[in-house]
Amino acid sequence: MPVLIIIGIIVLLVIWVVGLYNGLVRLRNRRQNAFADIDVQLRQRHDLVPQLVETVKGYASHEKEVLLRVTEARAAAMAATTIDGKIIAEQQLSSALQGLKVQVEAYPDLKANQNFLQLQEELSDIENKLAASRRFFNGATTEYNNAVESFPGNMIARNFGFKREVLFDLGDDNRKQMDEPPEIKF
């Protein structure tokens, strides 16, 4: 009889470990799926940026530094292969696009150009979709990180190579910009 109890406890323990492991796999896959959704939006953004840059070039030919920074940031974002690398590269592209938006303000004719307005609207739509996708990704990542770091899941996670993952955040440059009060001019 004691042997059956020991076997029963071992079977329950194995079922419990398998359940925790499978839960961690599901959460990791949900996070990767969430990033795949971001990837789709990023591809659209990357395709749109050259069109936007070319339109702006016609009006702002002497603003080469800003346009070069946007182009280089886009190339780096497209070349990134890991989730962490893509997060860093996309933060740099977002920062470069912010610089482009500031330069556009100096060109009233450009702001009235129909092609530019359409591209800007498409970019704004993609940025909104990206924001929603990032929120979902960060939610999936937080859920995954909680499972990896909480007891007793952390024991299983550590033994099977699950580790804490990074969130898709603003990045240091954009965070500094957000901490500064907006400049108001009349």
BAFI-3210 file (N, C-alpha, C; in Angstrom, 3 decimals, decimal comma, padded with zeros to 6 digits):
// residues 186
n [1|2|3|4|5|6|7|8|9|10|11|12|13|14|15|16|17|18|19|20|21|22|23|24|25|26|27|28|29|30|31|32|33|34|35|36|37|38|39|40|41|42|43|44|45|46|47|48|49|50|51|52|53|54|55|56|57|58|59|60|61|62|63|64|65|66|67|68|69|70|71|72|73|74|75|76|77|78|79|80|81|82|83|84|85|86|87|88|89|90|91|92|93|94|95|96|97|98|99|100|101|102|103|104|105|106|107|108|109|110|111|112|113|114|115|116|117|118|119|120|121|122|123|124|125|126|127|128|129|130|131|132|133|134|135|136|137|138|139|140|141|142|143|144|145|146|147|148|149|150|151|152|153|154|155|156|157|158|159|160|161|162|163|164|165|166|167|168|169|170|171|172|173|174|175|176|177|178|179|180|181|182|183|184|185|186]
n.u [000,803|001,908|003,683|002,054|001,008|003,307|003,985|001,685|002,007|004,365|003,475|001,521|003,223|004,815|002,845|002,127|004,573|004,809|002,507|003,141|005,430|004,345|002,581|004,397|005,585|003,375|002,933|005,372|005,195|002,913|003,914|005,872|004,208|002,795|004,858|005,257|002,987|003,623|005,813|004,620|003,373|005,640|006,939|005,219|005,586|008,315|008,239|006,841|008,368|010,582|009,119|007,999|010,338|011,407|009,424|009,661|012,273|012,100|011,188|012,763|015,607|018,038|018,111|019,634|020,904|018,933|017,257|019,077|019,586|017,061|016,875|019,113|018,395|016,105|017,206|018,824|016,830|015,497|017,484|017,843|017,685|016,952|014,477|015,120|017,074|015,534|013,779|015,485|016,454|014,074|013,353|015,301|014,587|012,059|012,809|014,295|012,272|010,752|012,468|012,291|009,622|009,735|011,341|009,663|007,780|008,878|008,300|005,798|004,552|005,058|003,590|001,076|001,015|-000,512|000,333|002,202|000,542|-001,135|000,741|001,648|-000,681|-001,067|001,254|000,757|-001,487|-000,321|001,493|-000,305|-001,459|000,842|001,353|-000,814|-000,252|002,197|001,388|-000,120|001,928|003,645|001,953|001,702|004,384|004,813|003,063|004,287|006,854|006,051|005,199|007,613|009,164|007,762|007,063|005,865|006,795|009,197|011,200|010,895|011,149|013,796|015,239|014,614|015,504|014,001|013,752|013,696|012,210|012,591|010,673|008,841|009,684|009,874|012,565|015,752|016,409|013,940|012,510|013,792|013,054|010,319|010,239|010,860|009,330|006,824|007,645|006,198|005,143|004,120]
n.v [-001,207|001,374|001,726|002,229|004,691|006,267|006,020|007,241|009,856|010,555|010,420|012,467|014,612|014,634|015,202|017,743|019,165|018,893|020,289|022,909|023,406|023,234|025,385|027,521|027,295|027,876|030,577|031,733|031,292|032,826|035,361|035,497|035,325|037,693|039,480|038,911|040,053|042,727|042,842|042,711|045,225|046,791|046,173|047,365|049,983|050,292|050,076|052,362|054,516|055,189|056,370|058,566|059,926|060,543|062,277|064,373|065,124|066,534|069,000|069,723|069,837|070,606|069,513|067,214|065,715|064,918|063,379|061,436|060,202|059,064|057,275|055,605|054,572|053,160|051,207|049,841|048,888|047,135|045,267|044,048|041,044|039,615|039,590|041,347|042,917|044,056|045,568|047,550|048,738|049,689|051,576|053,482|054,179|055,271|057,517|058,892|059,404|061,155|063,364|063,973|064,750|067,134|068,675|068,893|070,689|073,138|073,622|074,891|074,568|071,918|070,631|071,020|069,579|067,129|064,433|064,146|064,556|062,317|060,218|060,849|060,464|057,702|056,768|057,662|056,086|053,536|053,844|054,072|051,515|050,071|050,911|049,741|047,047|046,834|047,259|044,906|043,011|043,727|043,130|040,336|039,667|040,515|038,784|036,354|036,816|037,056|034,433|033,079|034,107|033,747|031,781|028,482|028,243|029,394|027,612|025,496|026,918|027,888|025,490|024,555|026,450|028,782|032,281|035,646|038,127|041,047|044,096|046,005|049,077|052,714|053,409|054,865|057,406|058,421|058,410|060,399|062,611|062,571|063,177|065,830|069,025|070,121|072,458|075,513|077,680|080,827]
n.w [000,000|000,831|-001,279|-003,481|-002,742|-002,778|-005,495|-006,549|-005,558|-006,890|-009,559|-009,508|-008,957|-011,272|-013,201|-012,311|-012,723|-015,502|-016,250|-015,340|-016,922|-019,540|-019,371|-019,183|-021,708|-023,343|-022,614|-023,418|-026,173|-026,738|-026,254|-028,282|-030,500|-030,166|-030,678|-033,338|-034,447|-034,031|-035,699|-038,247|-038,401|-038,198|-040,577|-042,437|-041,633|-042,205|-044,965|-045,615|-044,722|-046,568|-048,670|-047,405|-046,676|-049,224|-050,184|-048,365|-048,926|-051,313|-050,473|-048,345|-048,884|-047,767|-045,272|-044,722|-042,720|-040,842|-042,499|-043,302|-040,848|-040,320|-042,475|-042,001|-039,491|-040,183|-041,865|-040,018|-038,331|-040,024|-040,430|-037,987|-036,122|-033,830|-031,187|-029,070|-030,347|-032,386|-030,873|-029,778|-032,155|-033,275|-031,387|-031,887|-034,508|-034,053|-032,582|-034,539|-036,395|-034,896|-034,907|-037,619|-037,789|-036,354|-038,056|-040,258|-039,456|-040,065|-042,685|-044,242|-046,779|-047,352|-045,373|-046,371|-048,676|-050,647|-051,090|-049,035|-046,810|-047,003|-046,692|-044,149|-042,687|-043,073|-041,808|-039,220|-038,636|-038,717|-036,610|-034,470|-034,540|-034,023|-031,416|-030,068|-030,576|-029,280|-026,648|-026,233|-026,622|-024,501|-022,387|-022,719|-022,364|-019,719|-018,365|-018,977|-017,781|-015,107|-014,604|-014,980|-012,942|-010,567|-007,669|-007,667|-010,190|-010,970|-010,261|-012,059|-014,450|-014,346|-014,441|-016,982|-018,745|-019,206|-019,194|-017,887|-019,941|-022,072|-022,065|-024,502|-024,626|-024,293|-024,563|-023,734|-024,926|-025,942|-023,575|-022,122|-023,671|-023,194|-020,519|-020,445|-020,291|-022,660|-025,247|-025,685|-028,170|-029,364]
ca.u [000,000|002,739|004,295|001,045|000,927|004,526|003,816|000,648|002,619|005,309|002,670|000,964|004,328|005,171|001,747|002,244|005,736|004,459|001,547|003,881|006,281|003,481|002,096|005,488|005,723|002,242|003,184|006,482|004,668|002,008|004,795|006,463|003,116|002,528|005,900|005,012|002,015|004,386|006,642|003,793|003,231|006,960|007,194|004,468|006,265|009,570|007,905|006,308|009,381|011,280|008,210|007,914|011,631|011,511|008,513|010,252|013,498|011,759|010,968|013,770|016,834|019,208|017,985|020,134|021,266|017,711|016,830|020,064|019,359|015,860|017,208|020,007|017,634|015,230|018,056|019,199|015,631|015,212|018,558|017,792|017,157|016,385|013,442|015,794|017,697|014,477|013,260|016,455|016,470|012,811|013,421|016,114|013,793|011,027|013,489|014,628|011,010|010,387|013,279|011,718|008,385|010,121|011,814|008,514|007,082|009,494|007,929|004,340|004,105|005,122|002,467|-000,147|001,144|-001,453|001,082|002,763|-000,556|-001,567|001,785|001,648|-001,866|-000,774|002,249|000,061|-002,312|000,578|002,015|-001,373|-001,539|002,045|001,161|-001,721|000,475|003,207|000,694|-000,428|003,208|004,114|001,078|002,108|005,718|004,650|002,455|005,354|007,851|005,465|005,226|009,007|009,772|006,944|007,182|006,948|007,172|010,591|012,068|010,775|011,677|015,258|015,768|014,358|016,067|013,124|014,330|012,970|012,333|012,467|009,459|009,023|009,412|010,250|014,002|016,293|016,318|012,548|012,082|014,313|012,200|009,003|010,392|010,983|008,026|006,732|007,933|005,023|005,489|002,979]
ca.v [000,000|002,581|001,861|002,876|006,100|006,909|006,097|008,258|011,176|010,805|010,700|013,814|015,555|014,693|015,918|019,145|019,736|018,979|021,396|024,174|023,537|023,545|026,753|028,424|027,228|028,643|032,005|032,134|031,326|033,977|036,535|035,494|035,639|039,127|040,212|038,721|041,092|043,974|042,730|043,060|046,677|047,364|046,015|048,431|051,235|050,334|050,316|053,708|055,518|055,741|057,254|059,794|060,608|061,098|063,421|065,464|065,565|067,535|070,289|070,025|069,246|070,922|068,835|065,882|064,978|064,300|062,351|060,367|059,492|058,247|056,199|054,676|053,897|052,190|050,095|049,075|048,195|046,023|044,283|043,398|039,684|039,112|040,450|042,424|043,792|044,805|046,565|048,658|049,406|050,407|052,758|054,457|054,658|056,164|058,767|059,572|059,896|062,342|064,453|064,312|065,501|068,485|069,382|069,137|071,888|074,326|073,699|074,959|074,020|070,465|070,188|071,133|068,713|066,007|063,176|064,119|064,378|060,919|059,410|061,139|059,808|056,265|056,547|057,841|054,897|052,434|054,105|053,719|050,047|049,614|051,161|048,704|045,771|046,870|047,041|043,483|042,332|043,970|042,350|038,935|039,555|040,624|037,524|035,361|037,107|036,708|032,977|032,649|034,586|033,418|030,446|027,531|028,212|029,797|026,429|024,788|027,807|027,919|024,191|024,310|027,526|029,945|033,433|036,918|038,776|042,505|044,739|046,957|050,368|053,922|053,561|055,964|058,703|058,870|058,649|061,722|063,590|062,563|063,795|067,279|069,658|070,584|073,861|076,155|078,933|081,532]
ca.w [000,000|000,810|-002,593|-004,319|-002,330|-003,290|-006,951|-006,775|-005,312|-007,991|-010,752|-009,342|-009,073|-012,697|-013,868|-011,899|-013,413|-016,921|-016,373|-015,220|-018,102|-020,685|-019,173|-019,557|-023,167|-023,903|-022,391|-024,290|-027,539|-026,831|-026,362|-029,624|-031,420|-030,020|-031,387|-034,767|-034,813|-034,107|-036,900|-039,412|-038,396|-038,459|-042,016|-043,103|-041,292|-042,954|-046,371|-045,742|-044,397|-047,745|-049,406|-046,625|-046,790|-050,578|-050,269|-047,585|-049,614|-052,311|-049,818|-047,322|-049,405|-046,947|-043,978|-045,022|-041,505|-040,301|-043,436|-043,235|-039,584|-040,494|-043,409|-041,313|-038,439|-040,853|-042,314|-038,826|-037,849|-040,931|-040,316|-036,678|-036,259|-032,581|-030,608|-028,336|-031,344|-033,059|-029,925|-029,725|-033,461|-033,454|-030,529|-032,613|-035,640|-033,505|-032,238|-035,795|-036,967|-034,110|-035,451|-038,922|-037,545|-035,944|-039,252|-041,137|-038,966|-040,656|-044,096|-044,353|-048,062|-047,242|-044,545|-047,160|-049,838|-050,549|-050,931|-047,690|-045,860|-047,064|-046,079|-042,723|-042,126|-043,043|-040,770|-037,950|-038,438|-038,379|-035,262|-033,528|-034,511|-033,330|-029,983|-029,562|-030,623|-028,214|-025,370|-026,141|-026,448|-023,141|-021,503|-022,844|-021,764|-018,269|-017,911|-019,079|-016,750|-013,809|-014,478|-014,878|-011,697|-009,393|-007,100|-007,861|-011,600|-011,170|-010,166|-013,328|-015,486|-014,247|-014,854|-018,399|-019,560|-019,387|-018,500|-017,972|-021,245|-022,011|-022,556|-025,610|-023,988|-025,021|-024,741|-022,935|-025,621|-025,964|-022,196|-021,767|-024,341|-022,542|-019,203|-020,600|-020,586|-024,049|-025,493|-026,290|-028,836|-029,966]
c.u [000,854|003,399|003,323|000,909|002,139|004,430|002,788|001,205|003,576|004,553|002,073|002,041|004,739|004,105|001,829|003,404|005,435|003,484|002,233|004,741|005,440|002,903|003,157|005,694|004,602|002,471|004,320|005,995|003,710|002,818|005,398|005,406|002,789|003,601|005,754|003,991|002,707|005,222|005,880|003,653|004,565|007,308|006,467|005,141|007,540|009,324|007,457|007,381|010,116|010,393|008,107|009,206|011,776|010,613|009,101|011,501|013,214|011,598|012,135|015,132|018,053|019,150|018,480|020,440|020,053|017,259|017,788|019,860|018,138|016,167|018,103|019,270|016,699|016,032|018,463|018,011|015,305|016,259|018,531|017,118|016,532|015,314|014,096|016,441|016,679|013,912|014,190|016,439|015,196|012,743|014,214|015,348|012,698|011,622|013,815|013,372|010,509|011,162|012,761|010,446|008,687|010,568|010,662|007,777|007,629|009,082|006,417|003,814|004,074|003,925|001,154|-000,131|000,300|-000,739|001,635|001,671|-001,033|-000,547|001,819|000,464|-001,650|000,230|001,613|-000,805|-001,448|001,137|000,968|-001,526|-000,326|001,903|000,261|-001,010|001,535|002,570|000,374|000,850|003,709|003,256|001,459|003,476|005,630|004,059|003,499|006,387|007,329|005,515|006,653|009,603|009,006|007,198|005,883|007,425|008,624|011,550|012,059|011,425|013,197|015,854|015,581|014,764|015,133|013,729|013,458|013,247|012,096|011,123|009,818|008,670|009,913|011,723|014,470|016,139|014,897|012,034|012,560|013,457|010,845|009,067|010,492|009,611|007,985|007,010|006,746|005,434|004,224|003,447]
c.v [001,284|002,806|002,561|004,355|006,855|007,060|007,160|009,665|011,529|011,151|012,097|014,887|015,731|015,463|017,410|019,834|019,908|020,128|022,751|024,420|023,938|024,953|027,778|028,442|028,028|030,141|032,516|032,250|032,492|035,258|036,618|035,816|037,132|039,933|040,043|039,742|042,448|043,978|043,110|044,576|047,354|047,266|047,110|049,777|051,376|050,605|051,760|054,789|056,039|056,683|058,606|060,598|061,251|062,323|064,626|065,998|066,649|068,920|070,689|069,464|069,532|070,282|067,392|065,070|064,242|063,153|061,162|059,533|058,580|057,043|055,154|053,901|052,849|050,975|049,218|048,284|046,994|044,915|043,531|042,032|039,136|040,066|041,622|043,415|044,645|045,880|047,775|049,441|050,208|051,639|053,855|055,025|055,600|057,519|059,566|060,138|061,119|063,553|064,911|065,133|066,946|069,296|069,751|070,410|073,169|074,540|073,708|074,394|072,496|069,951|070,250|070,200|067,453|064,669|063,052|063,884|062,935|060,000|059,600|060,465|058,296|055,936|056,678|056,625|053,702|052,610|053,759|052,211|049,458|049,788|050,092|047,352|045,708|046,659|045,561|042,679|042,500|043,236|040,879|038,713|039,621|039,340|036,404|035,565|036,768|035,205|032,461|033,006|034,189|031,983|029,693|027,460|028,558|028,607|025,643|025,622|027,782|026,610|023,913|025,488|028,688|031,093|034,665|037,562|040,287|042,962|045,663|048,321|051,521|053,985|054,803|057,325|059,244|059,160|060,027|062,818|063,695|063,240|065,305|067,878|070,151|072,067|074,463|077,496|079,531|082,424]
c.w [000,000|-000,546|-003,545|-003,986|-002,882|-004,806|-007,302|-006,603|-006,446|-009,269|-010,670|-009,502|-010,538|-013,470|-013,551|-012,634|-014,906|-017,147|-016,288|-016,461|-019,321|-020,578|-019,557|-021,076|-023,830|-023,765|-023,274|-025,742|-027,746|-026,987|-027,762|-030,685|-031,364|-030,745|-032,890|-035,269|-034,933|-035,378|-038,164|-039,518|-038,709|-039,943|-042,790|-042,858|-042,106|-044,430|-046,603|-045,558|-045,636|-048,565|-048,712|-046,761|-048,164|-050,747|-049,543|-048,276|-050,637|-051,712|-048,918|-047,726|-048,532|-045,563|-044,098|-043,769|-040,927|-041,194|-043,420|-041,972|-039,683|-041,377|-042,747|-040,227|-039,031|-041,289|-041,127|-038,292|-038,729|-040,807|-038,988|-036,799|-034,983|-032,070|-029,886|-029,293|-032,066|-032,144|-029,889|-031,034|-033,687|-032,554|-031,223|-033,805|-035,159|-033,163|-033,498|-036,452|-036,202|-034,617|-036,804|-038,757|-037,152|-037,159|-040,180|-040,734|-039,606|-042,117|-044,272|-045,673|-048,024|-046,449|-045,311|-048,378|-049,648|-050,343|-049,518|-046,656|-045,829|-046,397|-044,565|-042,033|-042,022|-041,937|-039,385|-037,619|-038,036|-036,972|-034,201|-033,410|-033,794|-031,818|-029,375|-029,532|-029,529|-026,843|-025,183|-025,901|-025,018|-022,117|-021,518|-022,195|-020,243|-017,693|-017,922|-017,963|-015,359|-013,580|-014,281|-013,521|-010,437|-008,944|-007,305|-009,309|-011,840|-011,066|-011,482|-014,441|-015,496|-014,783|-016,346|-019,295|-019,869|-018,596|-018,705|-019,330|-021,098|-022,573|-023,715|-025,035|-024,848|-025,374|-024,004|-023,605|-025,594|-024,559|-021,734|-022,395|-023,639|-021,162|-019,265|-020,887|-022,040|-024,155|-026,243|-026,865|-029,441|-031,083]
res [m|p|v|l|i|i|i|g|i|i|v|l|l|v|i|w|v|v|g|l|y|n|g|l|v|r|l|r|n|r|r|q|n|a|f|a|d|i|d|v|q|l|r|q|r|h|d|l|v|p|q|l|v|e|t|v|k|g|y|a|s|h|e|k|e|v|l|l|r|v|t|e|a|r|a|a|a|m|a|a|t|t|i|d|g|k|i|i|a|e|q|q|l|s|s|a|l|q|g|l|k|v|q|v|e|a|y|p|d|l|k|a|n|q|n|f|l|q|l|q|e|e|l|s|d|i|e|n|k|l|a|a|s|r|r|f|f|n|g|a|t|t|e|y|n|n|a|v|e|s|f|p|g|n|m|i|a|r|n|f|g|f|k|r|e|v|l|f|d|l|g|d|d|n|r|k|q|m|d|e|p|p|e|i|k|f]
***
